[in-house]
């Protein structure tokens, strides 16, 4: 589906469907809310009277609602009526599947999470479907959620998985970290819940969250990439306001682009994939090897101070967050491990920039908490791997809430059809 560009649009004429104008109005209200009818007319460069029928239809359908301007900035006279998009009447159920645990969230179309539940990810897709079919119907916000919170219409379920998917058929094509191949998740769950079920991979879901639920950040950048660095590595691409999925819906698998044929073995079975150098497990391994190297040199009789090591440095860390914490305390091995991973992230980003030329790159994942340690090496590798000054200067920004963006991407998957541009033949 294609998002309307509210900064560069063409109004429909008598020869085209009024639906186009309706969607332009809906998206302008959504991105500029609260907005008056007069401001809306100015944005569309039409007389206010030309919008009367469309606004009336949107109010009648419940898509938007009117409110009085209480800001006190309108001066004397009658307070203007402002238009807002009604989001709490429409709800989405978002499912974020990871190799260790699965999170379910009930959210409205603005992305506000009203309730959530987390459980250990089952070993088989059949068991996951059973678990979801049991938990989703009883997921409700607490009574303190507010009047009417969570009581809107549930419009669908969206599942986000770490792997290659075909959203058209609702099948997981290959998810190596889940050890699933050619799995139908959507149809059986839809039958059991009586709701439409959508499927997307993690990086594209994160890109959709940026596109649909953070319009103030991406309105001026319609070509961007979201790079997810976590258990695995994936890239979600947005071109001209639309997620780029490719002919077989497997675009964005930069994580398995070869960096070094003699590199570490990747979970996919190949050697030297970008993912094998930058995933969370490799950052942990990199740190442990560095600490063990220091220990071996000290055992060999070299004078080596442990002054920069934390008290539990020889206790193997299990998460990137632990390493980021140790780096923050000045531990040299942790700082080195994060910097090394940052350099490899930059090497892969150079391929993304060269192939796609995005206006901006977002990097998400647990490692972004250590952005101060990875940004410099990342930028150095990106500079070394690109050919033009514009490519070298591509903005690269950390996402501070990567876990939420998977869930928000699932919400966007359900909500987007309401705001998307009408299909064009």
C-alpha distance (Angstrom), angle and dihedral (degrees) to the residues before:
residue distance angle dihedral
X1 . . .
X2 3.77 . .
X3 3.78 124.9 .
X4 3.78 117.6 -135.0
X5 3.80 113.3 -113.2
X6 3.80 102.3 -130.6
X7 3.82 90.0 -171.5
X8 3.79 94.9 56.2
X9 3.79 115.9 25.0
X10 3.80 139.2 138.3
X11 3.78 118.8 -134.5
X12 3.76 118.1 -126.6
X13 3.78 117.4 -107.0
X14 3.79 130.3 -154.2
X15 3.76 89.0 -81.4
X16 3.81 93.4 57.9
X17 3.76 133.5 61.3
X18 3.81 119.7 -81.6
X19 3.77 85.1 -138.5
X20 3.81 89.3 79.7
X21 3.79 91.9 57.1
X22 3.80 90.0 44.8
X23 3.80 91.5 55.7
X24 3.82 91.8 46.0
X25 3.81 89.9 53.5
X26 3.81 92.1 46.6
X27 3.81 92.5 50.5
X28 3.80 94.0 45.2
X29 3.79 90.0 53.0
X30 3.80 90.4 46.3
X31 3.80 94.2 51.4
X32 3.81 98.6 37.3
X33 3.81 101.0 34.4
X34 2.90 131.4 -179.4
X35 3.80 90.5 43.5
X36 3.79 132.0 156.7
X37 3.79 124.1 -129.0
X38 3.80 89.2 -113.1
X39 3.81 92.8 54.1
X40 3.79 90.2 44.8
X41 3.80 90.6 53.3
X42 3.80 90.9 49.0
X43 3.80 90.7 50.8
X44 3.80 90.5 52.5
X45 3.83 93.3 39.8
X46 3.79 93.2 -128.2
X47 3.78 135.8 116.4
X48 3.77 113.6 -86.1
X49 3.79 90.2 -119.9
X50 3.81 89.7 61.2
X51 3.82 89.4 66.6
X52 3.78 97.4 47.6
X53 3.78 97.4 93.7
X54 3.83 95.2 43.2
X55 3.81 93.3 48.6
X56 3.80 90.4 46.6
X57 3.81 91.0 52.1
X58 3.82 92.3 48.3
X59 3.81 91.5 50.0
X60 3.80 91.7 47.2
X61 3.82 91.7 50.4
X62 3.80 91.3 51.1
X63 3.82 92.7 -118.4
X64 3.81 92.4 120.3
X65 3.80 136.3 14.6
X66 3.78 137.6 -157.6
X67 3.80 126.8 -117.0
X68 3.79 134.7 175.9
X69 3.81 119.5 -108.8
X70 3.81 106.2 -114.4
X71 3.80 95.7 168.9
X72 3.79 94.3 105.3
X73 3.83 91.6 -135.0
X74 3.80 96.7 107.3
X75 3.81 96.2 79.3
X76 3.79 123.5 -143.7
X77 3.74 124.1 -14.0
X78 3.74 134.7 41.4
X79 3.78 115.3 -9.3
X80 3.82 110.9 -118.3
X81 3.78 121.7 -115.8
X82 3.78 113.5 -119.3
X83 3.78 128.5 -152.3
X84 3.80 125.0 -135.0
X85 3.79 134.9 175.2
X86 3.79 113.9 -109.2
X87 3.80 105.9 -129.2
X88 3.81 105.4 156.7
X89 3.79 93.2 68.5
X90 3.80 90.9 64.2
X91 3.78 121.4 59.6
X92 3.79 136.1 -170.5
X93 3.78 130.3 -161.0
X94 3.79 110.4 -140.0
X95 3.81 122.7 -162.0
X96 3.82 121.7 -167.3
X97 3.81 110.8 -168.4
X98 3.81 117.8 -164.0
X99 3.77 130.3 170.0
X100 3.82 91.9 -103.9
X101 3.79 106.0 30.4
X102 3.80 142.6 4.1
X103 3.80 126.1 -139.5
X104 3.80 125.8 -157.5
X105 3.80 120.4 -163.9
X106 3.79 133.2 -175.5
X107 3.82 109.0 -149.1
X108 3.77 140.0 164.7
X109 3.80 122.5 -120.7
X110 3.81 92.1 -91.5
X111 3.81 89.2 63.0
X112 3.81 96.0 -106.7
X113 3.80 106.8 149.6
X114 3.80 110.5 -136.4
X115 3.80 100.2 177.6
X116 3.78 138.8 -2.6
X117 3.78 141.5 -171.3
X118 3.81 131.5 -167.8
X119 3.79 131.0 -162.4
X120 3.80 139.1 163.2
X121 3.81 111.2 -80.3
X122 3.83 109.1 -109.4
X123 3.78 119.4 -123.4
X124 3.80 95.7 -118.2
X125 3.81 132.8 45.6
X126 3.80 89.7 -127.7
X127 3.80 90.3 58.3
X128 3.81 90.4 47.4
X129 3.81 90.8 53.5
X130 3.82 89.9 50.5
X131 3.80 91.1 49.9
X132 3.80 93.6 48.2
X133 3.80 93.0 46.0
X134 3.80 88.6 54.5
X135 3.81 99.5 42.9
X136 3.81 104.3 38.2
X137 3.84 98.1 64.0
X138 3.82 91.7 53.9
X139 3.81 95.9 45.5
X140 3.81 106.6 115.1
X141 3.81 134.2 151.7
X142 3.81 118.2 -104.9
X143 3.83 117.2 -95.1
X144 3.81 89.3 -103.7
X145 3.80 89.5 64.3
X146 3.80 90.7 98.3
X147 3.76 137.2 -103.3
X148 3.78 109.9 -41.1
X149 3.81 93.6 -3.2
X150 3.77 110.4 152.2
X151 3.80 94.5 4.7
X152 3.77 96.8 103.1
X153 3.78 125.1 107.5
X154 3.80 115.1 -68.6
X155 3.78 102.4 -131.3
X156 3.78 100.6 -176.2
X157 3.78 151.7 -45.8
X158 3.80 124.6 -100.1
X159 3.81 122.9 -165.6
X160 3.81 122.8 -158.6
X161 3.81 118.2 -161.8
X162 3.82 134.9 177.4
X163 3.77 100.9 -113.4
X164 3.78 147.7 48.1
X165 3.80 114.7 -45.4
X166 3.78 139.7 175.6
X167 3.78 105.1 -141.8
X168 3.80 91.6 -171.6
X169 3.80 92.3 65.2
X170 3.81 97.7 26.3
X171 3.79 92.2 -123.0
X172 3.78 131.0 138.9
X173 3.81 102.2 -133.9
X174 3.80 97.3 -170.7
X175 3.80 131.1 -13.9
X176 3.82 106.1 171.8
X177 3.80 95.6 -175.9
X178 3.79 90.3 53.6
X179 3.82 90.8 38.9
X180 3.81 89.7 -130.2
X181 3.78 125.7 140.1
X182 3.83 129.3 179.7
X183 3.81 95.6 -6.2
X184 3.81 125.1 165.3
X185 3.81 107.6 -142.5
X186 3.79 103.0 156.5
X187 3.80 106.9 53.5
X188 3.83 98.5 50.5
X189 3.82 93.0 43.5
X190 3.81 91.9 46.4
X191 3.82 90.5 53.2
X192 3.79 91.4 52.0
X193 3.80 97.1 45.3
X194 3.80 100.2 34.6
X195 3.80 89.9 -131.8
X196 3.81 133.7 108.5
X197 3.82 111.2 -97.8
X198 3.81 123.6 -154.6
X199 3.79 129.9 -166.6
X200 3.80 132.2 -152.8
X201 3.80 139.5 160.8
X202 3.80 120.3 -109.5
X203 3.84 102.9 -105.8
X204 3.80 94.6 45.1
X205 3.81 89.0 48.0
X206 3.81 89.6 53.7
X207 3.81 89.9 49.1
X208 3.81 89.7 50.7
X209 3.79 89.8 52.4
X210 3.80 89.5 55.0
X211 3.79 91.8 45.4
X212 3.80 100.3 46.7
X213 3.81 106.9 22.1
X214 3.80 101.3 36.4
X215 3.83 101.9 44.4
X216 3.79 92.6 151.2
X217 3.82 89.3 64.1
X218 3.79 99.7 43.4
X219 3.81 103.4 31.5
X220 3.80 90.6 98.1
X221 3.83 94.9 40.3
X222 3.79 114.7 57.8
X223 3.80 95.6 166.8
X224 3.79 113.8 59.2
X225 3.78 142.3 135.3
X226 3.78 130.1 -135.3
X227 3.81 112.6 -154.5
X228 3.79 115.7 -163.5
X229 3.82 115.2 -157.1
X230 3.79 109.2 -176.0
X231 3.81 133.1 98.6
X232 3.78 84.1 -16.6
X233 3.79 136.9 1.3
X234 3.77 126.6 -107.7
X235 3.79 139.0 157.6
X236 3.78 128.6 -139.4
X237 3.80 113.2 -158.6
X238 3.81 125.7 -158.4
X239 3.81 117.0 -167.6
X240 3.81 120.0 -174.0
X241 3.79 91.8 -18.9
X242 3.81 96.3 -48.2
X243 3.80 130.8 99.9
X244 3.79 110.1 -110.6
X245 3.80 109.6 -133.5
X246 3.78 104.7 160.4
X247 3.80 132.5 -137.0
X248 3.81 95.1 -56.2
X249 3.83 95.7 27.1
X250 3.82 92.8 -107.8
X251 3.82 100.8 109.1
X252 3.78 118.3 135.6
X253 3.81 100.2 45.0
X254 3.79 91.7 138.1
X255 3.80 88.6 137.3
X256 3.80 88.5 78.7
X257 3.78 96.0 46.8
X258 3.81 108.5 121.5
X259 3.81 116.8 -107.6
X260 3.81 99.2 165.5
X261 3.84 126.4 3.5
X262 3.81 88.4 -151.3
X263 3.78 94.4 49.5
X264 3.81 128.4 110.5
X265 3.79 121.1 -57.5
X266 3.79 113.0 -93.7
X267 3.79 124.6 -140.6
X268 3.82 87.0 -111.3
X269 3.82 89.4 64.4
X270 3.80 97.6 -107.9
X271 3.79 125.7 108.0
X272 3.77 128.1 -117.6
X273 3.82 100.6 13.3
X274 3.81 116.2 161.4
X275 3.82 87.1 -113.6
X276 3.80 92.4 56.4
X277 3.82 89.9 60.1
X278 3.80 99.4 42.5
X279 3.82 111.6 29.0
X280 3.80 118.8 113.6
X281 3.79 93.6 -103.4
X282 3.81 91.5 56.6
X283 3.81 92.3 50.6
X284 3.80 89.3 53.3
X285 3.81 91.1 46.2
X286 3.78 91.1 48.2
X287 3.79 91.3 54.3
X288 3.81 94.3 46.2
X289 3.81 92.3 50.3
X290 3.80 90.6 50.7
X291 3.81 92.2 51.4
X292 3.80 92.0 46.2
X293 3.81 89.7 49.5
X294 3.78 90.3 55.6
X295 3.79 90.5 47.5
X296 3.81 92.1 50.9
X297 3.80 92.8 49.8
X298 3.78 91.3 49.9
X299 3.82 90.3 49.3
X300 3.81 88.7 52.3
X301 3.78 89.3 61.4
X302 3.77 101.6 -96.0
X303 3.76 116.6 141.2
X304 3.77 105.0 -113.5
X305 3.77 126.3 162.4
X306 3.77 120.8 -140.4
X307 3.78 91.4 -161.0
X308 3.81 93.9 117.2
X309 3.80 95.3 47.0
X310 3.79 121.5 96.4
X311 3.79 118.8 -120.2
X312 3.80 91.1 -102.4
X313 3.81 97.5 40.1
X314 3.80 92.8 123.1
X315 3.79 91.3 51.9
X316 3.79 103.2 93.4
X317 3.83 110.8 -112.5
X318 3.78 116.2 -133.5
X319 3.80 101.5 -160.7
X320 3.77 140.6 44.7
X321 3.80 88.0 -126.5
X322 3.81 89.3 64.9
X323 3.80 91.0 52.2
X324 3.80 91.3 48.5
X325 3.80 88.5 52.2
X326 3.80 91.8 51.2
X327 3.80 90.9 48.1
X328 3.78 88.6 52.5
X329 3.79 88.3 56.6
X330 3.80 89.7 55.1
X331 3.81 99.9 -101.7
X332 3.80 107.0 162.1
X333 3.81 96.3 -150.9
X334 3.80 91.9 53.1
X335 3.80 92.0 47.0
X336 3.79 90.4 49.4
X337 3.82 93.3 48.6
X338 3.80 92.6 51.3
X339 3.80 92.4 45.6
X340 3.81 91.1 50.5
X341 3.80 91.4 51.0
X342 3.80 89.5 46.6
X343 3.80 90.3 55.1
X344 3.81 91.5 52.5
X345 3.80 90.5 47.0
X346 3.81 87.7 55.0
X347 3.80 91.3 50.7
X348 3.78 90.5 56.2
X349 3.78 92.7 43.8
X350 3.80 88.6 57.3
X351 3.82 87.7 63.4
X352 3.80 91.1 48.7
X353 3.80 91.3 50.3
X354 3.80 93.6 46.2
X355 3.80 94.0 46.8
X356 3.80 100.9 38.9
X357 3.83 108.2 17.1
X358 3.83 95.3 -147.0
X359 3.77 121.6 -166.7
X360 3.79 89.3 -133.7
X361 3.80 139.5 4.7
X362 3.78 124.6 -146.4
X363 3.80 117.5 -160.7
X364 3.79 116.8 -156.9
X365 3.77 132.6 -177.6
X366 3.76 141.6 86.0
X367 3.79 91.6 -71.8
X368 3.81 91.6 66.6
X369 3.82 87.3 77.8
X370 3.83 84.0 73.9
X371 3.81 94.0 49.2
X372 3.79 92.0 133.6
X373 3.82 88.6 63.4
X374 3.81 99.3 41.6
X375 3.81 103.8 37.4
X376 3.82 96.9 77.5
X377 3.84 97.3 48.7
X378 3.81 89.8 40.9
X379 3.79 92.2 54.4
X380 3.81 91.5 45.3
X381 3.81 92.5 54.1
X382 3.80 91.4 44.7
X383 3.80 90.2 52.2
X384 3.81 92.5 48.0
X385 3.81 92.6 48.4
X386 3.81 100.7 48.9
X387 3.79 131.1 73.8
X388 3.79 108.1 -148.0
X389 3.78 134.7 52.3
X390 3.80 91.6 -122.3
X391 3.80 90.5 54.1
X392 3.79 92.0 48.6
X393 3.81 90.5 52.2
X394 3.82 95.6 51.7
X395 3.84 105.5 138.1
X396 3.81 112.4 -112.3
X397 3.81 115.1 -167.2
X398 3.81 131.0 -177.4
X399 3.79 121.6 -124.5
X400 3.79 107.2 -136.7
X401 3.82 94.6 -165.1
X402 3.82 106.4 44.8
X403 3.80 95.1 151.7
X404 3.80 91.1 55.5
X405 3.79 92.4 47.6
X406 3.79 92.4 63.2
X407 3.79 89.2 55.2
X408 3.79 92.8 42.3
X409 3.79 89.4 50.0
X410 3.78 88.9 56.1
X411 3.82 89.4 50.7
X412 3.80 89.2 50.3
X413 3.79 90.6 52.0
X414 3.81 89.9 59.9
X415 3.81 96.0 38.2
X416 3.80 100.6 43.0
X417 3.83 98.0 78.9
X418 3.81 88.5 62.8
X419 3.81 91.8 59.4
X420 3.81 102.8 26.6
X421 3.78 123.6 115.5
X422 3.80 113.3 -95.2
X423 3.80 112.4 -97.4
X424 3.79 113.3 -93.4
X425 3.78 120.0 -146.8
